[in-house]
Amino acid sequence: MTRILFAGTPDVAVAPLRALVEAGGDIEVVAVLTRPDAPQGRGRRLMPSPVKEAAHELGLPVIEANPRTEEFFASLDEFKPEMAAVVAYGNLLRQEALDAIPGGWYNLHFSLLPQWRGAAPVQRAIWAGDDITGATVFRIGPGLDDGPIVAQSTTKIGTHETSGQLLDRLSLDGALLLRSALQGLIDGAIIPQPQTEGAFEHAAKIHPDDARLRLDVPAFALDRQIRACTPQPGAWTMLHNGDEEPLKLNILEAVIDETTDFGTDKPAPGQLKVTKKHVWLGTSTYPLEIKQVKAQGKKQMLAADWARGARLVEGAHCE
């Protein structure tokens, strides 16, 4: 039996944790490393991470100590893990921590490495217009996501898929990949292979300012940006409605409309065109039909319902 430390924090790491716990065979999860409770919601109450909640449900001990502290290394002495599995843990692992587990730390990364190393591989793949992505299990080393590869799986990116939807799929697929990869390492059936050398795109984190929509670009570019930034950090624009103060408008769902005949009334880039059942936003090519929005201070709703309540005037536009 190989003793495994699991390290993870958000929802996307829960399915892989459960898969390892249910694996049986030579895999035994002995403890879970996660980030400390964090303030959430309007009340900023301290809340446990999804992985911590899952660990408690599964009856597993939880380590919340920073991996650079004596408390963390004392926990390793207590639980004596032989290998570690990492999924979106969210904390830097220094060499001292990497060396403390003899069988190594193995990360489940949601891209086809060496493409999209970094913090936001799923979002960046969608934003770039990739057709295919996947998951990779690799051994963590001192570099950024550049350790030897243990296993990979591929999947197509759906035409209308958001980063949240794709990440949910990859979490489930990756859970099985991680389980089989660790078992293969334990059996000696898998020998990690170095990553391909070359220049590859880096998946930099997407900040809220990055998610502001540029409206002077083709519809396909806006569509990718919206899907990449949904649900986090949320694609947004500023709505200008007559003499009212501009307000922030999050666009949660939109589709490119290549079929409606607007004649000479096609909306210009940034211009809103509204009917009883439809809301369109002009781009430099085809309009986007807006399906779901969240206006500043309001809840998420259908765009047509929002537009009726917003009482948009002639000339209402986004920028």
Disulfide bonds with the S-S distance in Angstrom:
none
